[in-house]
Amino acid sequence: MKEKYIEAGEIVNTHGVRGEVKIMPWTDTPEFLLGIRTLYIDGAPVRVLAARVHKGAVLASLEGVEDVNAAMRLKGRRVSIDRGDAHLPAGRFFIQDIIGARVVTESGEEIGTLREVIDAPAGMIYVVRGDAEHLIPAVDEFILRTDADSGLITVRLIEGM
């Protein structure tokens, strides 16, 4: 079963003296968080009054966070979003929804389970463990199909992978 709340970033600092927080997003783009009106910090809902992207981060004004001291108390906290507030395009999914998925080759051979996704500089890498460990770049050439609902990923392997 998919979790209701999805970790979407971390408050890494304050911004200015009026209580804005700097959120480092864990999403494909920081713009994704701009459409979210309620964040969850330690499970408690916090309304987003305003947000904008700045140098790859999201600067947000949060309800009840009036000054830099209040913002500083949030530093290091993770922020989550409600799955129902996130509107993903068709064919897109949250990484947490595919962790644990079965991974098979295009011929149907089971190679293992997706255990981890590494966010490397050149792109995402799937770590699949079965009889052996496979590191598979998350690109169309190797990831043929991902069905997050059924928990099945179909891949094309090449020698040495």
N, C-alpha and C positions, 0 to 999 in steps of 0.2 A: 504494500500500500504506500502511496506517495505521501510524504510528509506535507502538512499544511503550510509550514513556514520554511523558507529557503534562505540560508545565509547568503547575503548579497554584498557584504563589504565590511570594512572596519573603519571606525573613527580614528584617524591617525594624528589629528592635531586640531587646533583652533584656527580661526581666520578672523583677524580684526578684533575689535573690542566689543562688538555688539552681540556676541554669542554664536556666531556662525561656526559650524564644525566642518572639517575637511574629511570627507569619506573617500577611502581608496576602494573603488568598486571591484567586485569579483565577478563582473558581468562582461559580456563580449565588448560592450562599449559603455562608457560612463553615461551616455545619453539615455540608456535603458532606464536608469534610476529616476530620470526627470519626470517620468510619467507616474511614479509611485507617490501617492499622497499620504500614506501612513507607513512609517517604518516601525519595527519592533526592536526595542533595546532591552535586553534581559527579559524578554517575553511581554513587556509592557508596550502598548501602542503609543506612538508619538507622532503627532500630526506634523507634516512638512509644510511650513508656511511659504517657503520659497527655496528654489534650488537652481544652480547653474553649474555648467562644466567649466573647470579652470585647470589647464595643464594636466589633463588626464584624470583629474579627481573631480568629485562633486562637492561644491560648497553649498551647505544647506542651513537654513534658519529653521529651527525646530520649536514647536510650541513648548513654552515653559523654560526655554533656555534663553535667558535675557541678556547675559553678559559673559565676558571671557572666563570668569571663574566657574560659572555653571557649565560652560562648554568644556573647560579643562577637566571637569569631573567625568566626562564621557570619553575622554581619550583612552584608546585601547579597547573599547567596547565593540563588539560585533553588532552589525545591524542585519536584521532579517526582513523579508517581505512576505506577505500573504500570497500564496500561490494563486488565489483567485484574483488578485490585483495585477498579476503579470499576464500580459497578452502576447504570447509567442507566435511568430509566423508559422504557417504550416511547415512541418518537417523539422522544426527546431525543438529542443528539449533542454532540460536542466541536467548538468553533469551528474548531480546526485541521484537522478532518476535512472542512470544507466550503470552506476557502480553496482557490481554484483551480477550484471547481465552475462548470459551465456554467450560465448564467442565461437562461431563456426566458420569454416572456410566456404567458399562458393560451391564446393562439391558436397557440403554438408558434414565434413569431418569436424568433430568437436575439438577445439584446441585449449579451452579453458574458460576462465571467468575474468571479467574486467575487474581488476582490483584497485586501480589508481589511474588518474589522469594527470600527467605532468604538463604544466604550462611552461614550455621551453621557449627560448627566444625565437626559434624558427617556426614554432607552432605547437599545438597540443600533441602529446604522445600518449597512447593507450598502453598501460602495463597489464598484460594478460598472463595469468598464471594457470598452468595445467600441469602436464607431465614436464613441461619446460616453461621458462619465462620468455615471453615475446614482447618486444617493444615495437609498437606499430604506430607510425605517424598517422594522425587523424586527418587525412586528406582523401579526397574522392578516389584517388588511384588505388588506395588500400582498404578504405572503409566503404563497402558497397551499399550496405543498408543498415540502418539503426532503427529498431522498433522498441522505443522506450516502454510502451504499454505492455508488450509481451516479454520484455527483457531479453531480446535476442539481437546480436550484432553479427552481420555477415561480412567477412573480410577476404581480401586477396593477399596471400603471403608470397613473398619472393625468397629465394635462397638467402640464407644468412639472417633472416628476420626472426 
